[in-house]
Amino acid sequence: MEIGAKKLEVVKLENEFITLEFIPQLGSKITKIQHKNSSHNFLLPPQDFPYKLASYNTPFEEYDTSGFDDCFPTVSACSILQNNESINFPDHGDIWSAQADIINIGTSFAFIKVDGTSFPYSFHKKINLSENKIVLNYEVISNSEQAQYVLWSAHPLLSISENSQILLPPEVKNLFVNWSLNNRLGQFADTISWPVHKNNDLSFIGNKNLGFADKLFTEKLTQGICGYYHHETNEHILYKFSTKEIPYIGVWICQGGWPQSRNSQHYTVALEPCFGMPDSVSYAAKNKSCILLPSMGKYTWNLEIILGRDLPKLEDYI
């Protein structure tokens, strides 16, 4: 399948249970995750702008702002001073605007590679469908003579419905505020209670016209599971991972509050397992809340995505 004037390629993977689609020219952005017994695509489609080729170091919100991207080596644009040299990292990282090369592909799997831009590295991802699961295996290999602080965040923007529910590990009682529109939940680095904050249960999705937008983070976790229950179709999507590899979850809740630069705002949630927090790798490096990728070294991690019916009990996956 091809889309748009530039003929972006949409690659389809499938097995008996799942259909998955991704676009190599957009860093292997995943655009569809759908159970074959359902008409619901879990991922948010483009809201205002169609899919189009992206330029490096441009604002994320100038493009489709949809689907499931990989954010590496940062989420928010920032700079790190290293050996008296400033290294600049673009908005939402390098990967989403880069060409991904397909190294190998089959009906239900694909091996993908992206070459880094902000510093010398290669980013590898394997997508494999196994029954009702999507297994993502990652490896980043440094080609730099210097060690480099980096973070990775999954960035799956979901298509949501009112009265649906965000599911975080039972151990999560508080969240770190990265950003909250008009400081609704507090300022940067404030801590709020979860799920109930000031008599409001933040885990339940309200309507799309509330005008809210909040980016939050868990503290370091010991329980590597989170998910979203879609009330409208009685389906769930879960993310399972090792907290030794991925110790945090970012939580983006947007109920009509972003992007402020557009006439229409998003209605979406993103649960973002990540190995760095908050969104700026510069801030995370100072707080030792990301990883130091060794010179000519590598780092590997894995993320499992599980599709199912009914409201799940996360305790069953711990």
Backbone as CSV, one residue per row, in Angstrom:
resi,resn,N_x,N_y,N_z,CA_x,CA_y,CA_z,C_x,C_y,C_z
1,MET,0.837,-1.194,0.000,0.000,0.000,0.000,0.874,1.247,0.000
2,GLU,0.440,2.270,-0.724,1.155,3.534,-0.751,0.180,4.660,-0.420
3,ILE,0.691,5.718,0.252,-0.165,6.836,0.611,0.559,8.140,0.321
4,GLY,-0.215,9.194,0.014,0.346,10.532,-0.125,1.051,10.770,-1.432
5,ALA,1.319,12.063,-1.674,1.951,12.469,-2.929,3.359,11.916,-3.063
6,LYS,4.040,11.713,-1.947,5.407,11.201,-1.969,5.450,9.676,-1.961
7,LYS,4.284,9.051,-2.055,4.182,7.591,-2.109,4.889,6.923,-0.932
8,LEU,4.497,7.317,0.260,4.996,6.643,1.449,4.485,5.203,1.448
9,GLU,5.348,4.298,1.774,5.011,2.882,1.760,4.437,2.460,3.105
10,VAL,3.326,1.760,3.103,2.763,1.171,4.311,2.993,-0.335,4.244
11,VAL,3.732,-0.854,5.218,4.062,-2.276,5.262,3.115,-2.960,6.245
12,LYS,2.544,-4.074,5.822,1.570,-4.805,6.636,2.162,-6.111,7.136
13,LEU,2.027,-6.344,8.450,2.355,-7.626,9.062,1.073,-8.200,9.655
14,GLU,0.951,-9.507,9.645,-0.249,-10.102,10.230,-0.013,-11.551,10.611
15,ASN,-0.823,-12.008,11.564,-0.933,-13.429,11.866,-2.418,-13.749,12.036
16,GLU,-2.726,-14.829,12.682,-4.122,-15.245,12.815,-4.939,-14.262,13.653
17,PHE,-4.258,-13.504,14.541,-4.958,-12.677,15.518,-4.836,-11.174,15.275
18,ILE,-3.708,-10.723,14.749,-3.362,-9.299,14.753,-2.995,-8.810,13.358
19,THR,-3.365,-7.554,13.069,-2.854,-6.820,11.916,-2.056,-5.623,12.425
20,LEU,-0.860,-5.451,11.878,0.008,-4.321,12.232,0.518,-3.701,10.943
21,GLU,0.537,-2.358,10.898,1.071,-1.649,9.739,2.060,-0.597,10.200
22,PHE,3.125,-0.386,9.380,4.107,0.646,9.709,4.623,1.301,8.433
23,ILE,5.226,2.483,8.598,5.738,3.266,7.476,7.251,3.399,7.611
24,PRO,8.038,2.731,6.777,9.498,2.792,6.900,10.062,4.202,6.766
25,GLN,9.497,5.011,5.860,10.037,6.367,5.626,9.830,7.302,6.808
26,LEU,9.020,6.907,7.771,8.802,7.709,8.976,9.346,6.973,10.196
27,GLY,10.557,6.446,10.051,11.228,5.812,11.170,10.606,4.518,11.628
28,SER,9.816,3.884,10.795,9.035,2.675,11.084,7.876,2.967,12.044
29,LYS,7.311,4.181,11.947,6.109,4.527,12.715,5.045,3.463,12.501
30,ILE,4.529,2.909,13.588,3.432,1.939,13.501,2.116,2.717,13.437
31,THR,1.310,2.442,12.427,0.073,3.184,12.199,-1.186,2.373,12.517
32,LYS,-1.041,1.065,12.632,-2.205,0.231,12.957,-1.794,-0.921,13.861
33,ILE,-2.544,-1.073,14.940,-2.510,-2.264,15.788,-3.961,-2.655,16.013
34,GLN,-4.362,-3.764,15.425,-5.780,-4.122,15.433,-5.953,-5.621,15.561
35,HIS,-6.845,-6.028,16.458,-7.202,-7.437,16.564,-8.132,-7.784,15.409
36,LYS,-7.940,-8.933,14.817,-8.727,-9.300,13.637,-10.199,-9.539,13.933
37,ASN,-10.541,-9.715,15.214,-11.945,-9.868,15.571,-12.610,-8.540,15.906
38,SER,-11.899,-7.432,15.620,-12.413,-6.108,15.957,-12.183,-5.145,14.802
39,SER,-12.989,-4.096,14.746,-12.786,-3.032,13.756,-12.009,-1.856,14.350
40,HIS,-11.588,-1.981,15.609,-10.934,-0.875,16.312,-9.424,-0.906,16.136
41,ASN,-8.881,0.149,15.535,-7.434,0.362,15.496,-7.052,1.080,16.784
42,PHE,-6.195,0.475,17.587,-5.819,1.081,18.861,-5.072,2.402,18.690
43,LEU,-4.450,2.632,17.541,-3.602,3.806,17.366,-4.350,4.979,16.743
44,LEU,-4.015,6.168,17.243,-4.625,7.398,16.760,-4.241,7.659,15.308
45,PRO,-5.214,7.893,14.417,-4.892,8.265,13.031,-4.527,9.751,12.955
46,PRO,-3.966,10.214,11.839,-3.687,11.646,11.686,-4.956,12.475,11.898
47,GLN,-4.818,13.570,12.663,-5.971,14.393,12.999,-6.139,15.588,12.065
48,ASP,-5.044,16.210,11.696,-5.108,17.426,10.877,-4.235,17.324,9.628
49,PHE,-3.014,16.841,9.820,-2.056,16.760,8.730,-1.908,15.310,8.281
50,PRO,-1.853,15.061,6.981,-1.662,13.683,6.504,-0.226,13.240,6.721
51,TYR,-0.008,11.946,6.565,1.357,11.441,6.590,2.167,12.114,5.477
52,LYS,3.366,12.546,5.811,4.271,13.105,4.810,5.692,12.943,5.302
53,LEU,6.634,12.992,4.362,8.042,12.893,4.742,8.386,14.002,5.713
54,ALA,9.137,13.661,6.758,9.504,14.627,7.784,10.965,15.038,7.624
55,SER,11.247,16.281,7.955,12.607,16.800,7.921,13.215,16.728,9.310
56,TYR,14.503,16.450,9.357,15.206,16.350,10.631,15.200,17.691,11.354
57,ASN,15.066,17.630,12.682,15.140,18.805,13.555,14.030,19.809,13.258
58,THR,12.827,19.296,13.014,11.646,20.145,12.885,10.646,19.764,13.975
59,PRO,9.728,20.657,14.348,8.784,20.362,15.425,7.862,19.187,15.089
60,PHE,7.712,18.296,16.038,6.860,17.119,15.882,5.434,17.516,15.524
61,GLU,4.928,18.610,16.110,3.532,18.972,15.908,3.251,19.541,14.526
62,GLU,4.272,19.740,13.707,4.053,20.181,12.326,3.703,19.016,11.398
63,TYR,3.694,17.811,11.948,3.424,16.621,11.136,2.189,15.890,11.658
64,ASP,2.048,14.635,11.342,0.793,13.934,11.591,0.473,13.705,13.065
65,THR,1.496,13.703,13.944,1.306,13.500,15.393,0.305,12.376,15.679
66,SER,0.635,11.195,15.207,-0.271,10.062,15.348,0.541,8.777,15.466
67,GLY,-0.150,7.659,15.678,0.498,6.362,15.647,1.506,6.141,16.762
68,PHE,2.426,5.200,16.523,3.394,4.733,17.515,4.800,4.979,16.981
69,ASP,5.453,6.016,17.501,6.840,6.325,17.163,7.768,5.848,18.268
70,ASP,9.041,5.709,17.929,10.098,5.499,18.918,10.825,6.819,19.110
71,CYS,10.879,7.302,20.351,11.599,8.538,20.648,12.975,8.188,21.208
72,PHE,14.015,8.568,20.497,15.395,8.301,20.890,16.287,9.314,20.185
73,PRO,17.260,9.936,20.820,17.753,9.748,22.192,17.153,10.718,23.200
74,THR,16.045,11.377,22.866,15.333,12.261,23.776,13.882,12.303,23.351
75,VAL,13.048,12.971,24.145,11.680,13.287,23.719,11.581,14.791,23.449
76,SER,11.945,15.595,24.415,11.923,17.035,24.180,13.273,17.508,23.646
77,ALA,13.241,18.521,22.793,14.469,19.080,22.227,15.342,19.643,23.352
78,CYS,16.644,19.378,23.274,17.553,19.857,24.306,18.986,19.725,23.804
79,SER,19.923,20.199,24.606,21.349,20.113,24.277,22.110,19.575,25.481
80,ILE,23.184,18.847,25.207,24.074,18.358,26.254,25.481,18.838,25.946
81,LEU,26.137,19.425,26.940,27.522,19.855,26.787,28.428,18.698,27.162
82,GLN,29.217,18.248,26.193,30.093,17.102,26.413,31.463,17.392,25.828
83,ASN,32.483,17.320,26.682,33.847,17.637,26.255,33.919,19.000,25.572
84,ASN,33.240,19.977,26.195,33.206,21.357,25.706,32.536,21.500,24.342
85,GLU,31.771,20.487,23.959,31.042,20.535,22.691,29.563,20.313,22.948
86,SER,28.715,21.155,22.359,27.277,21.037,22.552,26.689,20.063,21.527
87,ILE,25.993,19.046,22.025,25.302,18.091,21.173,23.810,18.407,21.246
88,ASN,23.204,18.649,20.095,21.802,19.050,20.037,20.914,17.864,19.674
89,PHE,19.866,17.678,20.436,18.901,16.612,20.189,17.566,17.235,19.784
90,PRO,16.960,16.773,18.689,15.739,17.410,18.186,14.468,16.969,18.917
91,ASP,13.414,17.718,18.700,12.103,17.431,19.268,11.664,16.006,18.934
92,HIS,11.350,15.235,19.970,10.921,13.836,19.859,12.017,12.925,19.284
93,GLY,13.259,13.410,19.262,14.388,12.563,18.900,14.641,12.445,17.411
94,ASP,15.538,11.516,17.070,15.994,11.335,15.687,15.099,10.439,14.840
95,ILE,14.499,9.429,15.466,13.982,8.282,14.725,12.752,8.617,13.893
96,TRP,11.815,9.382,14.452,10.505,9.568,13.801,10.595,10.252,12.436
97,SER,11.663,11.017,12.200,11.802,11.731,10.926,12.786,11.059,9.975
98,ALA,13.283,9.892,10.348,14.351,9.232,9.579,13.815,8.092,8.716
99,GLN,14.582,7.746,7.723,14.301,6.565,6.892,14.727,5.316,7.656
100,ALA,13.824,4.371,7.772,14.146,3.073,8.367,14.376,2.057,7.253
101,ASP,15.473,1.356,7.318,15.772,0.317,6.339,15.262,-1.027,6.833
102,ILE,14.547,-1.748,5.966,14.063,-3.080,6.313,15.154,-4.083,5.947
103,ILE,15.732,-4.706,6.959,16.828,-5.658,6.764,16.293,-7.034,6.378
104,ASN,15.177,-7.411,6.982,14.563,-8.703,6.696,13.082,-8.607,7.047
105,ILE,12.244,-9.332,6.309,10.806,-9.239,6.556,10.124,-10.540,6.145
106,GLY,9.081,-10.871,6.890,8.231,-12.006,6.565,6.788,-11.617,6.785
107,THR,5.902,-12.575,6.741,4.474,-12.287,6.903,4.165,-11.655,8.254
108,SER,4.847,-12.129,9.306,4.516,-11.675,10.660,5.712,-11.095,11.411
109,PHE,6.790,-10.743,10.707,7.943,-10.158,11.391,8.675,-9.209,10.454
110,ALA,9.454,-8.316,11.069,10.306,-7.406,10.298,11.500,-7.000,11.155
111,PHE,12.699,-6.944,10.527,13.904,-6.409,11.149,14.169,-5.040,10.528
112,ILE,14.353,-4.026,11.372,14.442,-2.644,10.916,15.689,-1.988,11.499
113,LYS,16.309,-1.107,10.712,17.500,-0.389,11.171,17.389,1.077,10.782
114,VAL,17.756,1.962,11.718,17.802,3.403,11.475,19.177,3.904,11.901
115,ASP,19.814,4.698,11.051,21.101,5.303,11.404,20.864,6.623,12.123
116,GLY,21.578,6.820,13.232,21.422,8.020,14.031,21.971,9.257,13.346
117,THR,21.467,10.410,13.753,21.881,11.687,13.181,22.556,12.586,14.218
118,SER,21.985,12.662,15.418,22.499,13.584,16.431,23.882,13.191,16.928
119,PHE,24.179,11.882,16.902,25.524,11.368,17.152,25.611,10.007,16.458
120,PRO,26.796,9.448,16.305,26.925,8.202,15.523,26.393,6.971,16.277
121,TYR,25.320,6.384,15.774,24.775,5.155,16.343,23.867,4.507,15.317
122,SER,23.516,3.252,15.559,22.501,2.570,14.767,21.435,2.013,15.702
123,PHE,20.188,2.140,15.268,19.016,1.790,16.073,18.330,0.609,15.387
124,HIS,18.217,-0.504,16.087,17.673,-1.736,15.512,16.378,-2.108,16.229
125,LYS,15.387,-2.527,15.451,14.115,-2.975,16.023,13.620,-4.202,15.272
126,LYS,13.195,-5.194,16.022,12.542,-6.362,15.433,11.089,-6.363,15.893
127,ILE,10.176,-6.460,14.939,8.745,-6.588,15.236,8.355,-8.036,14.947
128,ASN,7.751,-8.699,15.910,7.343,-10.083,15.708,5.953,-10.295,16.298
129,LEU,5.028,-10.794,15.492,3.679,-11.096,15.952,3.613,-12.545,16.413
130,SER,3.102,-12.738,17.631,2.995,-14.080,18.201,1.643,-14.216,18.886
131,GLU,0.725,-14.902,18.218,-0.653,-15.026,18.683,-1.228,-13.624,18.916
132,ASN,-1.696,-13.315,20.132,-2.297,-12.006,20.383,-1.283,-10.996,20.921
133,LYS,0.003,-11.244,20.660,1.067,-10.389,21.186,1.929,-9.822,20.058
134,ILE,2.438,-8.624,20.312,3.460,-8.015,19.459,4.716,-7.907,20.300
135,VAL,5.775,-8.545,19.871,7.035,-8.519,20.607,7.997,-7.599,19.873
136,LEU,8.468,-6.564,20.565,9.416,-5.607,20.014,10.755,-5.790,20.712
137,ASN,11.767,-6.155,19.935,13.130,-6.312,20.447,13.989,-5.182,19.907
138,TYR,14.642,-4.463,20.802,15.420,-3.285,20.419,16.898,-3.467,20.760
139,GLU,17.733,-2.830,19.953,19.158,-2.731,20.256,19.687,-1.432,19.657
140,VAL,20.409,-0.659,20.443,21.083,0.526,19.925,22.580,0.300,20.087
141,ILE,23.316,0.565,19.022,24.764,0.328,18.989,25.457,1.661,18.741
142,SER,26.322,2.044,19.660,27.054,3.297,19.518,28.233,3.122,18.562
143,ASN,28.396,4.081,17.679,29.574,4.148,16.820,30.426,5.366,17.177
144,SER,30.210,5.850,18.390,30.892,7.052,18.853,32.075,6.690,19.751
145,GLU,33.092,7.506,19.715,34.244,7.308,20.584,34.008,7.882,21.980
146,GLN,32.836,8.475,22.180,32.488,9.030,23.483,31.224,8.366,24.010
147,ALA,31.189,8.141,25.320,29.953,7.682,25.946,28.902,8.783,25.835
148,GLN,27.636,8.387,25.746,26.586,9.375,25.506,25.350,9.057,26.347
149,TYR,24.847,10.057,27.085,23.580,9.889,27.788,22.445,9.865,26.767
150,VAL,21.553,8.893,26.918,20.423,8.738,26.004,19.201,8.255,26.785
151,LEU,18.051,8.497,26.216,16.834,7.867,26.703,16.009,7.399,25.514
152,TRP,15.177,6.419,25.760,14.209,5.939,24.756,12.845,5.941,25.408
153,SER,11.851,6.298,24.611,10.474,6.218,25.065,9.604,5.670,23.950
154,ALA,8.802,4.663,24.270,7.713,4.304,23.363,6.760,5.488,23.297
155,HIS,6.156,5.689,22.126,5.280,6.863,21.960,4.014,6.461,21.207
156,PRO,3.225,5.531,21.799,2.010,5.050,21.125,0.793,5.904,21.467
157,LEU,0.433,6.807,20.576,-0.757,7.628,20.759,-1.989,6.779,20.444
158,LEU,-2.890,6.686,21.391,-4.021,5.777,21.276,-5.301,6.505,20.875
159,SER,-6.157,5.769,20.178,-7.508,6.224,19.864,-8.387,5.847,21.052
160,ILE,-8.989,6.833,21.707,-9.643,6.584,22.991,-11.133,6.910,22.945
161,SER,-11.824,6.532,24.009,-13.252,6.825,24.144,-13.547,7.197,25.593
162,GLU,-14.613,7.957,25.782,-15.011,8.400,27.122,-15.310,7.200,28.018
163,ASN,-14.953,7.332,29.294,-15.140,6.304,30.326,-14.168,5.144,30.193
164,SER,-13.206,5.255,29.287,-12.139,4.264,29.221,-11.178,4.502,30.381
165,GLN,-10.204,3.575,30.554,-9.392,3.643,31.767,-7.911,3.406,31.488
166,ILE,-7.082,4.222,32.134,-5.628,4.054,32.123,-5.253,3.113,33.261
167,LEU,-4.428,2.115,32.953,-4.061,1.096,33.935,-2.564,1.170,34.205
168,LEU,-2.194,1.582,35.407,-0.794,1.639,35.821,-0.530,0.562,36.856
169,PRO,0.743,0.180,37.059,1.061,-0.872,38.031,0.493,-0.546,39.408
170,PRO,0.068,-1.566,40.157,-0.508,-1.322,41.488,0.414,-0.547,42.423
171,GLU,1.732,-0.654,42.222,2.670,0.045,43.103,2.662,1.568,42.907
172,VAL,2.100,2.058,41.810,2.152,3.491,41.520,1.125,4.240,42.368
173,LYS,1.639,5.103,43.237,0.787,5.927,44.106,0.957,7.421,43.831
174,ASN,2.060,7.773,43.175,2.348,9.174,42.881,2.951,9.289,41.488
175,LEU,2.794,10.465,40.870,3.374,10.724,39.558,4.103,12.063,39.565
176,PHE,5.162,12.119,38.769,5.973,13.318,38.567,5.330,14.143,37.451
177,VAL,5.184,15.439,37.647,4.604,16.316,36.630,5.715,16.815,35.707
178,ASN,5.643,16.415,34.429,6.569,16.938,33.427,6.022,18.233,32.820
179,TRP,4.716,18.222,32.521,4.045,19.411,31.970,2.544,19.235,32.128
180,SER,1.882,20.318,32.489,0.429,20.294,32.610,-0.094,21.636,32.114
181,LEU,-0.983,21.588,31.133,-1.491,22.811,30.522,-2.079,23.732,31.584
182,ASN,-1.605,24.981,31.577,-2.044,25.997,32.545,-1.789,25.559,33.993
183,ASN,-0.799,24.642,34.171,-0.428,24.153,35.508,-1.615,23.524,36.245
184,ARG,-2.501,22.900,35.480,-3.708,22.301,36.071,-3.364,21.319,37.187
185,LEU,-2.369,20.465,36.928,-1.971,19.484,37.937,-0.716,19.895,38.693
186,GLY,-0.154,21.025,38.329,1.054,21.479,38.999,2.114,21.914,38.006
187,GLN,3.242,22.358,38.540,4.361,22.799,37.728,5.371,21.670,37.552
188,PHE,6.353,21.910,36.681,7.391,20.912,36.428,8.041,20.463,37.739
189,ALA,8.161,19.140,37.875,8.800,18.467,39.019,7.913,18.377,40.255
190,ASP,6.671,18.865,40.172,5.731,18.633,41.264,5.340,17.156,41.298
191,THR,4.838,16.712,42.426,4.355,15.346,42.583,2.864,15.371,42.876
192,ILE,2.128,14.503,42.181,0.690,14.386,42.434,0.364,12.944,42.806
193,SER,-0.760,12.752,43.465,-1.196,11.401,43.825,-1.888,10.740,42.633
194,TRP,-1.848,9.420,42.601,-2.473,8.617,41.547,-3.164,7.414,42.169
195,PRO,-4.345,7.033,41.691,-5.079,7.633,40.562,-5.936,8.845,40.954
196,VAL,-6.266,8.964,42.255,-7.139,10.054,42.681,-6.295,11.247,43.113
197,HIS,-6.534,12.383,42.459,-5.835,13.620,42.791,-6.872,14.708,43.003
198,LYS,-6.906,15.250,44.215,-7.876,16.295,44.565,-9.298,15.881,44.187
199,ASN,-9.654,14.668,44.603,-10.994,14.098,44.433,-11.355,13.779,42.986
200,ASN,-10.383,13.855,42.067,-10.624,13.478,40.677,-9.855,12.211,40.346
201,ASP,-10.535,11.221,39.803,-9.869,9.982,39.395,-9.293,10.188,38.001
202,LEU,-7.984,10.414,37.933,-7.326,10.721,36.666,-7.220,9.516,35.747
203,SER,-7.473,8.325,36.263,-7.324,7.125,35.438,-8.483,6.944,34.460
204,PHE,-9.608,7.612,34.701,-10.755,7.494,33.806,-10.767,8.655,32.814
205,ILE,-11.068,8.335,31.554,-11.060,9.324,30.477,-12.376,10.094,30.462
206,GLY,-12.252,11.432,30.442,-13.432,12.281,30.323,-13.742,12.572,28.866
207,ASN,-14.494,13.620,28.616,-14.871,13.917,27.235,-13.773,14.707,26.522
208,LYS,-13.897,14.798,25.218,-12.833,15.352,24.386,-12.780,16.875,24.392
209,ASN,-13.718,17.520,25.075,-13.760,18.979,25.085,-13.342,19.584,26.420
210,LEU,-12.678,18.809,27.265,-12.294,19.319,28.579,-11.191,20.364,28.503
211,GLY,-10.373,20.314,27.446,-9.283,21.266,27.313,-8.097,20.950,28.207
212,PHE,-7.900,19.657,28.553,-6.804,19.239,29.427,-5.684,18.614,28.600
213,ALA,-4.449,18.785,29.060,-3.294,18.097,28.486,-2.231,17.994,29.571
214,ASP,-1.814,16.764,29.878,-0.900,16.534,30.992,0.110,15.440,30.648
215,LYS,1.391,15.714,30.925,2.439,14.696,30.760,3.037,14.396,32.135
216,LEU,2.954,13.140,32.522,3.328,12.692,33.853,4.287,11.503,33.740
217,PHE,4.978,11.204,34.833,5.883,10.058,34.866,5.760,9.316,36.187
218,THR,5.933,8.005,36.112,6.077,7.211,37.327,7.475,7.418,37.899
219,GLU,7.640,7.022,39.156,8.964,6.860,39.725,9.531,5.538,39.197
220,LYS,10.749,5.202,39.602,11.358,3.945,39.156,10.497,2.769,39.635
221,LEU,10.226,1.852,38.710,9.265,0.774,38.954,9.935,-0.563,39.270
222,THR,9.160,-1.430,39.919,9.532,-2.845,40.052,8.524,-3.744,39.341
223,GLN,7.385,-3.156,38.896,6.332,-3.908,38.212,6.212,-3.405,36.778
224,GLY,6.630,-4.236,35.827,6.708,-3.814,34.426,5.460,-4.133,33.623
225,ILE,4.382,-3.456,33.925,3.128,-3.674,33.214,2.292,-2.391,33.265
226,CYS,1.612,-2.080,32.187,0.637,-0.983,32.169,-0.300,-1.233,31.007
227,GLY,-1.354,-0.448,30.912,-2.279,-0.689,29.813,-3.391,0.328,29.742
228,TYR,-4.258,0.083,28.776,-5.410,0.953,28.521,-6.597,0.065,28.188
229,TYR,-7.736,0.341,28.831,-8.981,-0.366,28.557,-9.898,0.544,27.758
230,HIS,-10.294,0.064,26.562,-11.139,0.849,25.658,-12.592,0.478,25.909
231,HIS,-13.299,1.375,26.591,-14.658,1.087,27.039,-15.613,0.841,25.872
232,GLU,-15.449,1.599,24.808,-16.402,1.548,23.690,-16.476,0.166,23.044
233,THR,-15.344,-0.524,22.939,-15.320,-1.840,22.282,-14.981,-2.983,23.245
234,ASN,-14.835,-2.664,24.539,-14.517,-3.682,25.552,-13.228,-4.425,25.206
235,GLU,-12.200,-3.665,24.826,-10.896,-4.235,24.495,-9.813,-3.576,25.335
236,HIS,-8.686,-4.272,25.455,-7.550,-3.675,26.144,-6.262,-3.882,25.366
237,ILE,-5.309,-2.995,25.625,-3.950,-3.125,25.127,-3.022,-2.976,26.329
238,LEU,-2.133,-3.943,26.491,-1.198,-3.953,27.613,0.235,-3.865,27.105
239,TYR,1.100,-3.274,27.931,2.528,-3.185,27.638,3.271,-3.873,28.781
240,LYS,4.024,-4.908,28.438,4.752,-5.677,29.454,6.257,-5.570,29.180
241,PHE,7.048,-5.395,30.247,8.474,-5.149,30.063,9.233,-5.460,31.350
242,SER,10.547,-5.591,31.227,11.418,-5.767,32.383,11.803,-4.393,32.917
243,THR,11.585,-4.163,34.200,11.945,-2.871,34.785,13.457,-2.722,34.934
244,LYS,14.209,-3.794,34.775,15.668,-3.671,34.747,16.124,-2.992,33.462
245,GLU,15.358,-3.166,32.388,15.657,-2.535,31.099,14.907,-1.206,30.937
246,ILE,13.658,-1.194,31.398,12.748,-0.058,31.188,12.125,0.273,32.548
247,PRO,12.698,1.212,33.302,12.253,1.412,34.683,11.124,2.413,34.892
248,TYR,10.675,3.114,33.838,9.682,4.173,34.017,8.537,4.038,33.012
249,ILE,7.449,4.728,33.293,6.346,4.884,32.345,5.994,6.368,32.272
250,GLY,5.997,6.910,31.060,5.445,8.241,30.836,3.956,8.110,30.564
251,VAL,3.184,9.082,31.017,1.726,9.049,30.864,1.282,10.375,30.241
252,TRP,0.811,10.306,29.001,0.311,11.499,28.294,-1.204,11.382,28.206
253,ILE,-1.910,12.359,28.801,-3.366,12.374,28.797,-3.814,13.682,28.157
254,CYS,-4.387,13.584,26.975,-4.788,14.779,26.233,-6.285,14.700,25.928
255,GLN,-7.031,15.580,26.562,-8.486,15.622,26.396,-8.870,16.996,25.853
256,GLY,-8.377,17.253,24.622,-8.699,18.498,23.953,-7.818,19.674,24.325
257,GLY,-6.585,19.416,24.820,-5.725,20.514,25.246,-4.477,20.754,24.408
258,TRP,-4.207,19.910,23.417,-2.981,20.019,22.606,-3.239,19.404,21.246
259,PRO,-2.593,19.878,20.176,-1.637,20.985,20.061,-2.350,22.340,20.107
260,GLN,-1.793,23.262,20.835,-2.392,24.584,20.949,-2.231,25.402,19.674
261,SER,-1.311,24.960,18.797,-1.055,25.694,17.552,-2.093,25.391,16.468
262,ARG,-3.001,24.455,16.715,-3.978,24.045,15.703,-5.394,24.437,16.099
263,ASN,-6.266,24.414,15.118,-7.667,24.723,15.375,-8.357,23.606,16.142
264,SER,-7.922,22.367,15.908,-8.496,21.224,16.616,-7.418,20.577,17.483
265,GLN,-7.835,20.091,18.649,-6.889,19.490,19.590,-7.144,17.985,19.717
266,HIS,-6.122,17.296,20.171,-6.172,15.834,20.230,-7.043,15.315,21.377
267,TYR,-7.535,14.119,21.144,-8.217,13.326,22.166,-7.502,11.982,22.184
268,THR,-6.543,11.853,23.089,-5.677,10.676,23.043,-5.013,10.447,24.394
269,VAL,-4.520,9.245,24.553,-3.695,8.850,25.697,-2.482,8.116,25.144
270,ALA,-1.337,8.314,25.770,-0.159,7.509,25.438,0.451,6.981,26.727
271,LEU,0.581,5.675,26.814,1.339,5.046,27.888,2.707,4.720,27.314
272,GLU,3.756,5.274,27.916,5.066,5.324,27.294,6.143,4.666,28.168
273,PRO,6.248,3.337,28.142,7.395,2.716,28.816,8.693,3.342,28.299
274,CYS,9.618,3.649,29.214,10.800,4.403,28.808,11.969,4.105,29.746
275,PHE,13.194,4.309,29.229,14.345,4.183,30.124,15.017,5.534,30.351
276,GLY,14.189,6.536,30.524,14.669,7.853,30.907,13.494,8.736,31.226
277,MET,13.666,9.587,32.228,12.627,10.553,32.567,13.264,11.736,33.265
278,PRO,12.670,12.968,33.073,11.499,13.294,32.259,11.837,13.327,30.771
279,ASP,11.122,14.161,29.996,11.253,14.122,28.540,12.606,14.600,28.024
280,SER,13.286,15.446,28.772,14.574,15.996,28.341,15.718,15.095,28.781
281,VAL,16.498,14.584,27.830,17.643,13.754,28.203,18.703,14.591,28.920
282,SER,18.742,15.880,28.656,19.679,16.758,29.359,19.363,16.789,30.854
283,TYR,18.097,16.980,31.191,17.674,16.982,32.596,17.864,15.588,33.201
284,ALA,17.490,14.558,32.443,17.611,13.190,32.942,19.064,12.825,33.224
285,ALA,19.982,13.294,32.377,21.402,13.005,32.580,21.899,13.602,33.889
286,LYS,21.482,14.820,34.185,21.899,15.472,35.422,21.370,14.732,36.645
287,ASN,20.214,14.082,36.488,19.593,13.380,37.605,19.837,11.872,37.570
288,LYS,20.676,11.437,36.626,21.009,10.011,36.477,19.749,9.152,36.341
289,SER,18.760,9.700,35.618,17.515,8.963,35.396,17.368,8.580,33.924
290,CYS,18.492,8.279,33.276,18.522,7.727,31.926,19.740,6.823,31.868
291,ILE,20.145,6.371,30.695,21.299,5.479,30.621,22.476,6.200,29.972
292,LEU,23.673,5.743,30.319,24.895,6.204,29.678,25.321,5.117,28.700
293,LEU,25.143,5.386,27.407,25.508,4.427,26.370,27.025,4.453,26.212
294,PRO,27.695,3.329,26.451,29.166,3.345,26.416,29.711,3.642,25.020
295,SER,30.891,4.175,24.969,31.587,4.360,23.699,31.705,3.023,22.981
296,MET,31.238,2.974,21.734,31.260,1.762,20.903,30.515,0.601,21.570
297,GLY,29.641,0.929,22.515,28.887,-0.102,23.232,27.476,-0.241,22.698
298,LYS,26.652,-0.993,23.415,25.279,-1.211,22.978,24.355,-1.363,24.176
299,TYR,23.073,-1.236,23.923,22.049,-1.434,24.944,20.873,-2.141,24.276
300,THR,20.313,-3.133,24.958,19.182,-3.890,24.416,18.011,-3.847,25.391
301,TRP,16.798,-3.884,24.838,15.597,-3.910,25.650,14.456,-4.497,24.832
302,ASN,13.380,-4.864,25.538,12.253,-5.534,24.895,10.940,-5.000,25.443
303,LEU,9.948,-4.971,24.570,8.604,-4.530,24.944,7.599,-5.491,24.319
304,GLU,6.687,-5.985,25.141,5.646,-6.899,24.666,4.295,-6.189,24.741
305,ILE,3.553,-6.217,23.642,2.233,-5.593,23.574,1.193,-6.708,23.459
306,ILE,0.201,-6.679,24.344,-0.789,-7.756,24.427,-2.171,-7.173,24.163
307,LEU,-2.915,-7.769,23.248,-4.280,-7.353,22.953,-5.263,-8.348,23.549
308,GLY,-6.399,-7.840,24.049,-7.388,-8.743,24.620,-8.733,-8.078,24.825
309,ARG,-9.653,-8.854,25.367,-11.007,-8.395,25.657,-11.170,-8.165,27.160
310,ASP,-12.158,-7.340,27.511,-12.562,-7.095,28.889,-11.520,-6.278,29.656
311,LEU,-11.919,-5.808,30.818,-11.035,-5.041,31.689,-10.066,-6.002,32.369
312,PRO,-8.762,-5.873,32.119,-7.801,-6.848,32.668,-7.397,-6.517,34.094
313,LYS,-6.876,-7.524,34.787,-6.258,-7.336,36.100,-4.744,-7.346,35.903
314,LEU,-4.095,-6.210,36.147,-2.658,-6.143,35.925,-1.896,-7.097,36.838
315,GLU,-2.482,-7.405,37.990,-1.824,-8.321,38.926,-1.565,-9.685,38.275
316,ASP,-2.377,-10.046,37.297,-2.200,-11.346,36.632,-0.958,-11.378,35.756
317,TYR,-0.356,-10.202,35.476,0.785,-10.121,34.576,2.081,-9.781,35.309
318,ILE,2.027,-9.679,36.621,3.218,-9.306,37.390,3.941,-10.557,37.871
